Amino acid sequence: MINYVRHDALMPDLSGSFDLESRLVEEFQKNGHVCVRGLCSPEEVAAYREVIVEVANANNTETRPLEERDTYGKAFLQTMNLWTLDERVKGFVLARRFADVAAKLLGVNKVRLYHDQALFKEPGGGVTPWHQDQFYWPLATDQAITLWMPLVDVDQVMGTMTFADGSHEQGFVPISQQISEASETFFDRYVSAKGFNLTSAGAMKAGDATFHTGWTLHKAPGNVTDRVRAVMTIIYYPDGTTISTPKNDFQKADLASWLNGLEPGALADGPLNPILN
């Protein structure tokens, strides 16, 4: 039986706990990523899929056909901070169930929200090149973490992720390019030189989720199906994290957008970064 909470509409209640197996915590800490099956039930994810897809499509500004976009633009349609755009999405993005799993994987008591983003890989959408998420984040921590949840059943030919096991232990890899063909070439050589084992998330049911650290290298193939790979992501970091000095223009932009323009060294506790568990 599903419990519901009211924002401006009744939505499934995701505030309860999740029984996370200890082996998954160990796997995450070793490899820098893990897949958690059944984090949302089919009924729960179906309810939120309807509103997330509606809000993401209504607020996405990309109008160019695929062939006119660069590598980043072909990889996915990206819409951020949906929880601030529609009350119905709040129960998903601010879900204590998800945040509690993130905290357990990191081994911390409390986590804050960085931001959410819908990542919809269109039919025929291109590859997502190798990258580190934390390239974009001015956070002074090695414990930032991303939840990646498909809202529909997906598999590798739709664009589920491949991770470089243990790559998070290397920390920030200096590179000036954002997600691009250049980052793909650079990290292909880097991954080969380091000899990382590669793990594909493979087939995932709607409501399954991967978690990976901000430093874990990952990529995704293109979507060769005729269906949209609808994915929602949520980024967390430990309460008590401070702001780092931005290393690039992307981090400067993130500082202004998600962290209220706080100064380096200040606590990362802006109005868009609530504690979630």
Secondary structure, DSSP 8 states (H G I E B T S, - for coil): ---EEESSSEEE---S-----HHHHHHHHHHSEEEETTSS-HHHHHHHHHHHHHHHHHH----S-GGGS-HHHHH-EEEE-GGGT-GGGHHHHT-HHHHHHHHHHHT-S-EEEEEEEEEEE-TT---EEEE-GGGG--BS-S--EEEEEESS-B-GGGT--EEETTGGGG--------SSHHHHHHHHHHHHHHT--EEE--SB-TT-EEEEETT--EEE----SSS-EEEEEEEEEETT-BB----SHHHHHHHHHHSTT--TTSBS--TT--B--
